[in-house]
Structure formats: structure tokens, C-alpha cells
Amino acid sequence: MKLKRATVVTDHENADIVAMAMFDAGAEGTEILDRADFADLERSGVIWDYADESVTAPSGEVKVSAVVPGEGGEFIRALEEELGRLRKTGVK
């Protein structure tokens, strides 16, 4: 089975909304890569043996990804439609 990864770049405030848009477009799961989540874990007192420096570098960029079956064309069309609807409400 062919799989494709679709990734949307957003910000911390809109990451969960974009992930939900991906679910609405047909994704069965999503992944959110947000450096702010790591900072929250650091403040919580969790002890880490090792953390890559790229995780701790400041950035407002958040990547939300989904793996979709096939070429992903139908998913991308549905996602673009959903994100277009969300942009009209102010989501980045």
C-alpha cells in the first residue's frame, strides 16, 4: 500500500484545529511537532537523558502531519477545502 505524508505549517494556537481539519478530511491519525510542548515538559520537571538541540531552538512554527493512503489527492482536496473554511474564521 502506498502512503503519503501531508504536512501543514501553522502556529501553537492553531495546531489542534489543523489536526481536527485533517481528521475531518479523512486522516486516521495526526502528529503535531511543536517546540512549545517540549518547553512545557521541561518546566514540568521531567528528567531527560538527551534532547536534540533542534527541539529546544525557539520557533513559532508548528508542523501538523498526517499519513494518508494512496496518492493522497482526495485527502488534499478535502483538507484544502476545510482549511479554506477555517481561514475565513481567522485560523492561520
DSSP file with accessible surface (Angstrom, degrees, kcal/mol):
  #  RESIDUE AA STRUCTURE BP1 BP2  ACC     N-H-->O    O-->H-N    N-H-->O    O-->H-N    TCO  KAPPA ALPHA  PHI   PSI    X-CA   Y-CA   Z-CA
    1    1 A M              0   0  200      0, 0.0     2,-0.3     0, 0.0     0, 0.0   0.000 360.0 360.0 360.0 131.8    0.0    0.0    0.0
    2    2 A K        -     0   0  135      2,-0.0    68,-2.8     0, 0.0     2,-0.4  -0.623 360.0-169.5 -80.6 139.0    1.3    3.5   -0.9
    3    3 A L  E     -A   69   0A 101     -2,-0.3     2,-0.3    66,-0.3    68,-0.1  -0.969   6.4-164.4-128.6 147.4    1.3    6.1    1.8
    4    4 A K  E     -A   68   0A  93     64,-2.8    64,-3.2    -2,-0.4     2,-0.5  -0.946  15.2-135.5-126.2 149.9    1.9    9.8    1.6
    5    5 A R  E     -A   67   0A 141     -2,-0.3     2,-0.5    62,-0.2    62,-0.2  -0.922  16.0-164.3-106.3 128.1    2.6   12.3    4.4
    6    6 A A  E     -A   66   0A  11     60,-3.0    60,-2.2    -2,-0.5     2,-0.4  -0.947   9.0-171.0-110.0 131.3    0.8   15.6    4.3
    7    7 A T  E     -A   65   0A  70     -2,-0.5     2,-0.4    58,-0.2    58,-0.2  -0.983  10.2-166.9-128.9 134.6    2.1   18.4    6.5
    8    8 A V  E     -A   64   0A  28     56,-2.9    56,-2.8    -2,-0.4     2,-0.5  -0.970  15.1-143.6-117.2 131.4    0.6   21.8    7.3
    9    9 A V  E     +A   63   0A  82     -2,-0.4    54,-0.2    54,-0.2     2,-0.2  -0.845  40.6 137.8 -95.5 127.4    2.8   24.5    9.0
   10   10 A T  E     -A   62   0A  14     52,-3.0    52,-2.3    -2,-0.5     2,-0.2  -0.583  47.2 -87.3-142.3-155.7    0.8   26.6   11.5
   11   11 A D    >>  -     0   0   23     81,-0.3     4,-1.0    50,-0.2     3,-0.8  -0.735  41.0 -95.1-123.5 174.9    1.3   28.1   14.9
   12   12 A H  G >4 S+     0   0   84     48,-0.4     3,-0.6     1,-0.2     4,-0.4   0.886 120.1  53.8 -57.1 -42.4    0.9   26.8   18.5
   13   13 A E  G 34 S+     0   0  139      1,-0.2    -1,-0.2     2,-0.1     4,-0.2   0.775 116.8  36.3 -66.9 -27.4   -2.6   28.3   18.9
   14   14 A N  G <> S+     0   0   21     -3,-0.8     4,-2.5     1,-0.1    -1,-0.2   0.429  86.0  98.3-107.9   1.1   -4.0   26.7   15.7
   15   15 A A  H <X S+     0   0    4     -4,-1.0     4,-2.4    -3,-0.6     5,-0.2   0.911  86.5  46.0 -59.7 -45.6   -2.2   23.3   15.8
   16   16 A D  H  > S+     0   0  118     -4,-0.4     4,-2.3     2,-0.2    -1,-0.2   0.878 112.0  52.4 -66.6 -34.5   -5.1   21.3   17.3
   17   17 A I  H  > S+     0   0   66      2,-0.2     4,-2.1    -4,-0.2    -2,-0.2   0.923 110.3  47.6 -66.7 -42.4   -7.6   23.0   14.9
   18   18 A V  H  X S+     0   0    0     -4,-2.5     4,-2.1     2,-0.2    -2,-0.2   0.912 110.2  53.0 -64.7 -41.0   -5.5   22.0   11.9
   19   19 A A  H  X S+     0   0    5     -4,-2.4     4,-2.1    -5,-0.2    -2,-0.2   0.922 109.0  49.3 -60.6 -41.2   -5.2   18.4   13.3
   20   20 A M  H  X S+     0   0  105     -4,-2.3     4,-2.8     1,-0.2    -1,-0.2   0.889 107.4  54.8 -65.8 -36.7   -9.0   18.3   13.6
   21   21 A A  H  X S+     0   0    2     -4,-2.1     4,-1.7     2,-0.2    -1,-0.2   0.891 106.7  52.0 -61.8 -37.5   -9.3   19.6   10.0
   22   22 A M  H  <>S+     0   0    0     -4,-2.1     5,-2.6     2,-0.2     4,-0.5   0.915 109.4  48.4 -65.4 -41.6   -7.1   16.7    9.0
   23   23 A F  H ><5S+     0   0   82     -4,-2.1     3,-1.4     1,-0.2    -2,-0.2   0.933 110.6  51.5 -62.1 -43.5   -9.3   14.2   10.7
   24   24 A D  H 3<5S+     0   0  108     -4,-2.8    -1,-0.2     1,-0.3    -2,-0.2   0.814 107.1  54.3 -62.6 -29.9  -12.3   15.8    9.0
   25   25 A A  T 3<5S-     0   0   15     -4,-1.7    -1,-0.3    -5,-0.2    -2,-0.2   0.522 133.5 -87.4 -82.6  -7.6  -10.6   15.4    5.7
   26   26 A G  T < 5S+     0   0   51     -3,-1.4    -3,-0.2    -4,-0.5    -2,-0.1   0.455  74.8 146.9 119.6   2.1  -10.1   11.7    6.3
   27   27 A A      < -     0   0    8     -5,-2.6    -1,-0.3    -6,-0.1     3,-0.1  -0.426  36.5-155.0 -68.4 144.5   -6.9   11.2    8.3
   28   28 A E  S    S+     0   0  185     39,-0.5     2,-0.3     1,-0.3    -1,-0.1   0.555  76.8   2.0 -94.2 -10.3   -6.9    8.4   10.7
   29   29 A G        -     0   0   34     38,-0.2    38,-0.4    -7,-0.1     2,-0.3  -0.968  63.8-153.8-167.5 158.3   -4.2   10.0   12.9
   30   30 A T        -     0   0   47     -2,-0.3     2,-0.4    36,-0.2    36,-0.2  -0.922   6.6-146.9-136.5 164.4   -2.1   13.1   13.1
   31   31 A E  E     -B   65   0A  86     34,-2.5    34,-2.9    -2,-0.3     2,-0.5  -1.000   9.2-159.6-132.7 131.3    1.3   14.2   14.6
   32   32 A I  E     -B   64   0A  49     -2,-0.4     2,-0.7    32,-0.2    32,-0.2  -0.964   1.0-165.7-114.7 120.6    2.0   17.6   16.0
   33   33 A L  E     +B   63   0A  95     30,-3.1    30,-2.0    -2,-0.5     2,-0.4  -0.907  24.4 157.9-106.1 104.2    5.6   18.8   16.2
   34   34 A D    >>  -     0   0   18     -2,-0.7     3,-1.2    28,-0.2     4,-0.9  -0.973  36.6-155.5-134.4 116.0    5.6   21.8   18.5
   35   35 A R  H 3> S+     0   0   88     26,-0.5     4,-2.0    -2,-0.4     5,-0.2   0.783  94.9  67.4 -61.9 -26.4    8.7   23.0   20.4
   36   36 A A  H 3> S+     0   0   35      1,-0.2     4,-2.2     2,-0.2    -1,-0.3   0.852  94.0  58.3 -63.5 -30.9    6.4   24.7   22.9
   37   37 A D  H <> S+     0   0   71     -3,-1.2     4,-1.9     2,-0.2    -1,-0.2   0.900 105.3  49.3 -64.3 -39.7    5.3   21.2   24.0
   38   38 A F  H  X S+     0   0   23     -4,-0.9     4,-2.6     2,-0.2    -2,-0.2   0.923 108.7  52.8 -64.5 -41.8    8.9   20.3   24.8
   39   39 A A  H  X S+     0   0   26     -4,-2.0     4,-2.3     1,-0.2    -2,-0.2   0.902 107.3  52.7 -61.2 -39.2    9.2   23.5   26.8
   40   40 A D  H  X S+     0   0   74     -4,-2.2     4,-1.2     1,-0.2    -1,-0.2   0.909 109.3  49.1 -61.8 -41.2    6.1   22.6   28.8
   41   41 A L  H  <>S+     0   0   73     -4,-1.9     5,-1.3     2,-0.2     4,-0.5   0.906 108.7  53.0 -65.5 -39.7    7.7   19.2   29.6
   42   42 A E  H ><5S+     0   0  110     -4,-2.6     3,-1.3     1,-0.2    -2,-0.2   0.926 109.1  49.0 -60.3 -44.3   10.9   20.9   30.7
   43   43 A R  H 3<5S+     0   0  177     -4,-2.3    -1,-0.2     1,-0.2    -2,-0.2   0.766 101.1  65.8 -67.4 -22.8    9.0   23.1   33.1
   44   44 A S  T 3<5S-     0   0   78     -4,-1.2    -1,-0.2    -3,-0.2    -2,-0.2   0.621 114.4-113.1 -76.3 -11.8    7.2   20.1   34.5
   45   45 A G  T < 5 +     0   0   55     -3,-1.3    -3,-0.2    -4,-0.5    -2,-0.1   0.533  58.6 158.5  93.1   6.3   10.4   18.7   35.9
   46   46 A V      < -     0   0   70     -5,-1.3     2,-0.5     1,-0.1    -1,-0.3  -0.429  39.2-129.9 -63.3 135.5   10.6   15.6   33.7
   47   47 A I        -     0   0  156     -2,-0.1     2,-0.4     2,-0.0    -1,-0.1  -0.808  23.7-165.5 -95.5 126.4   14.2   14.4   33.6
   48   48 A W        -     0   0  116     -2,-0.5     3,-0.1     1,-0.1    -2,-0.0  -0.902  20.4-158.7-112.3 138.6   15.6   13.8   30.1
   49   49 A D  S    S-     0   0  171     -2,-0.4     2,-0.3     1,-0.3    -1,-0.1   0.866  83.4  -2.7 -75.0 -39.7   18.8   11.8   29.3
   50   50 A Y        -     0   0  171      2,-0.0     2,-0.4     0, 0.0    -1,-0.3  -0.986  57.7-176.6-155.3 139.3   19.1   13.6   25.9
   51   51 A A        -     0   0   36     -2,-0.3     5,-0.1    -3,-0.1     2,-0.1  -0.978  33.8-116.6-139.4 127.7   17.2   16.1   23.8
   52   52 A D    >>  -     0   0   72     -2,-0.4     3,-1.7     1,-0.1     4,-0.7  -0.366  23.4-126.6 -60.3 138.6   18.3   17.1   20.3
   53   53 A E  H >> S+     0   0  163      1,-0.3     4,-1.0     2,-0.2     3,-0.7   0.813 106.7  66.6 -59.2 -30.4   19.1   20.9   20.2
   54   54 A S  H 34 S+     0   0   62      1,-0.2    -1,-0.3     2,-0.2     3,-0.1   0.782  95.7  57.8 -64.5 -23.3   16.7   21.4   17.3
   55   55 A V  H <4 S+     0   0   51     -3,-1.7    -1,-0.2     1,-0.2    -2,-0.2   0.834 109.6  43.0 -74.1 -30.5   13.9   20.6   19.7
   56   56 A T  H << S+     0   0   71     -4,-0.7    -2,-0.2    -3,-0.7    -1,-0.2   0.576  85.6 111.2 -95.0  -8.4   14.8   23.4   22.1
   57   57 A A  S  < S-     0   0   39     -4,-1.0     2,-0.1     1,-0.1   -22,-0.1  -0.426  78.7-105.8 -67.2 136.4   15.5   26.1   19.5
   58   58 A P        +     0   0  131      0, 0.0     2,-0.3     0, 0.0    -1,-0.1  -0.399  56.0 147.9 -67.2 136.0   12.9   28.9   19.6
   59   59 A S        -     0   0   52     -2,-0.1   -23,-0.2    -3,-0.1   -24,-0.1  -0.909  44.3-151.4-164.5 140.5   10.4   28.8   16.8
   60   60 A G        +     0   0   63     -2,-0.3   -48,-0.4   -25,-0.1     2,-0.4   0.460  69.3 109.0 -90.7  -0.8    6.8   29.8   16.3
   61   61 A E        -     0   0   99    -50,-0.1   -26,-0.5   -52,-0.1     2,-0.4  -0.605  46.9-174.3 -83.1 130.7    6.5   27.2   13.6
   62   62 A V  E     -A   10   0A   1    -52,-2.3   -52,-3.0    -2,-0.4     2,-0.5  -0.985  11.7-149.6-123.9 133.6    4.4   24.1   14.3
   63   63 A K  E     -AB   9  33A  91    -30,-2.0   -30,-3.1    -2,-0.4     2,-0.5  -0.917   8.9-169.9-107.9 126.5    4.1   21.2   11.9
   64   64 A V  E     -AB   8  32A   0    -56,-2.8   -56,-2.9    -2,-0.5     2,-0.3  -0.969  16.3-178.6-114.0 122.8    1.0   19.1   11.8
   65   65 A S  E     -AB   7  31A   5    -34,-2.9   -34,-2.5    -2,-0.5     2,-0.3  -0.890  16.1-174.2-126.2 154.6    1.2   15.9    9.7
   66   66 A A  E     -A    6   0A   2    -60,-2.2   -60,-3.0    -2,-0.3     2,-0.5  -0.989  21.3-135.6-141.1 145.6   -0.9   13.0    8.7
   67   67 A V  E     -A    5   0A  65    -38,-0.4   -39,-0.5    -2,-0.3   -62,-0.2  -0.910  29.3-173.1-100.8 127.9   -0.1    9.9    6.8
   68   68 A V  E     -A    4   0A   4    -64,-3.2   -64,-2.8    -2,-0.5   -41,-0.1  -0.920  23.0-109.3-125.0 148.0   -2.7    9.1    4.1
   69   69 A P  E >  S-A    3   0A  78      0, 0.0     3,-0.8     0, 0.0   -66,-0.3  -0.339  77.4  -0.7 -73.6 156.2   -3.2    6.1    1.9
   70   70 A G  T 3  S-     0   0   31    -68,-2.8    -2,-0.1     1,-0.2     0, 0.0  -0.273 123.4 -31.1  71.1-150.8   -2.6    6.2   -1.9
   71   71 A E  T 3  S-     0   0  114    -68,-0.1    -1,-0.2     1,-0.1   -68,-0.1   0.632  77.0-131.7 -80.1 -16.3   -1.5    9.3   -3.7
   72   72 A G    <>  +     0   0    8     -3,-0.8     4,-2.9   -68,-0.1     5,-0.2   0.499  65.8 130.0  83.1   2.4   -3.4   11.5   -1.2
   73   73 A G  H  > S+     0   0   28      1,-0.2     4,-2.4     2,-0.2     5,-0.2   0.912  73.4  45.9 -58.1 -45.7   -5.2   13.6   -3.8
   74   74 A E  H  > S+     0   0  158      1,-0.2     4,-2.3     2,-0.2    -1,-0.2   0.920 114.3  49.1 -64.8 -41.7   -8.7   13.2   -2.4
   75   75 A F  H  > S+     0   0   14     -6,-0.2     4,-3.0     2,-0.2    -2,-0.2   0.936 110.7  50.3 -62.4 -45.4   -7.4   13.9    1.1
   76   76 A I  H  X S+     0   0   64     -4,-2.9     4,-3.1     2,-0.2     5,-0.2   0.919 110.5  49.5 -61.9 -43.6   -5.5   17.0    0.0
   77   77 A R  H  X S+     0   0  156     -4,-2.4     4,-2.1    -5,-0.2    -1,-0.2   0.941 114.0  45.2 -60.3 -45.7   -8.6   18.4   -1.8
   78   78 A A  H  X S+     0   0   36     -4,-2.3     4,-2.3     1,-0.2    -2,-0.2   0.907 114.4  49.0 -65.5 -39.1  -10.8   17.8    1.3
   79   79 A L  H  X S+     0   0    7     -4,-3.0     4,-3.2     2,-0.2     5,-0.3   0.922 109.4  51.2 -67.3 -43.9   -8.1   19.3    3.6
   80   80 A E  H  X S+     0   0  125     -4,-3.1     4,-2.3     2,-0.2    -1,-0.2   0.904 111.2  49.3 -59.5 -40.1   -7.7   22.4    1.4
   81   81 A E  H  X S+     0   0  153     -4,-2.1     4,-2.0    -5,-0.2    -2,-0.2   0.938 113.6  45.5 -63.7 -45.5  -11.5   22.9    1.4
   82   82 A E  H  X S+     0   0   33     -4,-2.3     4,-2.3     1,-0.2    -2,-0.2   0.917 113.9  48.1 -66.1 -42.6  -11.6   22.5    5.2
   83   83 A L  H  X S+     0   0   18     -4,-3.2     4,-2.7     2,-0.2    -1,-0.2   0.883 109.1  54.4 -67.4 -35.4   -8.6   24.8    5.7
   84   84 A G  H  X S+     0   0   24     -4,-2.3     4,-1.3    -5,-0.3    -1,-0.2   0.918 108.8  48.5 -61.5 -42.2  -10.1   27.4    3.4
   85   85 A R  H  < S+     0   0  125     -4,-2.0     4,-0.5     1,-0.2     3,-0.3   0.926 112.6  48.6 -63.5 -41.1  -13.2   27.4    5.5
   86   86 A L  H ><>S+     0   0   17     -4,-2.3     5,-1.9     1,-0.2     3,-1.4   0.875 103.8  59.5 -68.6 -37.7  -11.2   27.8    8.7
   87   87 A R  H ><5S+     0   0  153     -4,-2.7     3,-1.7     1,-0.3    -1,-0.2   0.864  98.1  60.1 -58.9 -34.9   -9.1   30.7    7.2
   88   88 A K  T 3<5S+     0   0  189     -4,-1.3    -1,-0.3     1,-0.3    -2,-0.2   0.740 104.7  50.3 -64.9 -20.3  -12.4   32.6    6.8
   89   89 A T  T < 5S-     0   0   99     -3,-1.4    -1,-0.3    -4,-0.5    -2,-0.2   0.363 129.5 -95.3 -97.6   1.6  -12.8   32.3   10.6
   90   90 A G  T < 5S+     0   0   60     -3,-1.7     2,-0.3     1,-0.3    -3,-0.2   0.458  74.3 144.4 103.0   2.6   -9.3   33.6   11.3
   91   91 A V      <       0   0   17     -5,-1.9    -1,-0.3    -8,-0.1    -2,-0.1  -0.564 360.0 360.0 -76.6 135.8   -7.3   30.3   11.7
   92   92 A K              0   0  159     -2,-0.3   -81,-0.3   -81,-0.0   -74,-0.1  -0.626 360.0 360.0 -84.1 360.0   -3.8   30.6   10.3
